[in-house]
């Protein structure tokens, strides 16, 4: 199965439906069932101790999986998270996050997969998330 949206189309769509996040995420790679996304980390994403906060890492994982799902189903703004479990494995550096998302199972109503998060420039994962998204019924 091929992707239904190009990287450029996904950027335009995300800017339309989530204007408050414009410029935060950059889609680096997209192929069937996989995307690689950079979350630009700013001061508001940091916590005491000079590290990226848990809520920021959750945002990176959630948005990356949303993008991976949309790449496969097309522009469905009301595709929503129904479950997310995240394991924080090590302290991230105070730098951009790289999220590698993959769709493991894509059905008619659910998308199930995972996301590995990395501090940019590091090969050691800082977090691993499992996600399920609900896909709206066609109208």
Secondary structure as the mmCIF struct_conf table of DSSP 4:
data_model
#
loop_
_struct_conf.conf_type_id
_struct_conf.id
_struct_conf.beg_label_comp_id
_struct_conf.beg_label_asym_id
_struct_conf.beg_label_seq_id
_struct_conf.end_label_comp_id
_struct_conf.end_label_asym_id
_struct_conf.end_label_seq_id
BEND BEND1 UNK A 4 UNK A 5
HELX_RH_AL_P HELX_RH_AL_P1 UNK A 7 UNK A 17
HELX_RH_3T_P HELX_RH_3T_P1 UNK A 19 UNK A 21
TURN_TY1_P TURN_TY1_P1 UNK A 22 UNK A 24
STRN STRN1 UNK A 25 UNK A 31
TURN_TY1_P TURN_TY1_P2 UNK A 32 UNK A 33
STRN STRN2 UNK A 34 UNK A 39
HELX_LH_PP_P HELX_LH_PP_P1 UNK A 40 UNK A 41
HELX_RH_3T_P HELX_RH_3T_P2 UNK A 43 UNK A 45
STRN STRN3 UNK A 46 UNK A 47
TURN_TY1_P TURN_TY1_P3 UNK A 48 UNK A 50
STRN STRN4 UNK A 51 UNK A 52
HELX_RH_AL_P HELX_RH_AL_P2 UNK A 54 UNK A 73
TURN_TY1_P TURN_TY1_P4 UNK A 77 UNK A 78
STRN STRN5 UNK A 80 UNK A 88
BEND BEND2 UNK A 90 UNK A 90
HELX_LH_PP_P HELX_LH_PP_P2 UNK A 91 UNK A 93
BEND BEND3 UNK A 94 UNK A 95
STRN STRN6 UNK A 97 UNK A 106
BEND BEND4 UNK A 108 UNK A 109
STRN STRN7 UNK A 110 UNK A 119
TURN_TY1_P TURN_TY1_P5 UNK A 120 UNK A 121
BEND BEND5 UNK A 123 UNK A 124
STRN STRN8 UNK A 125 UNK A 134
HELX_LH_PP_P HELX_LH_PP_P3 UNK A 135 UNK A 138
#
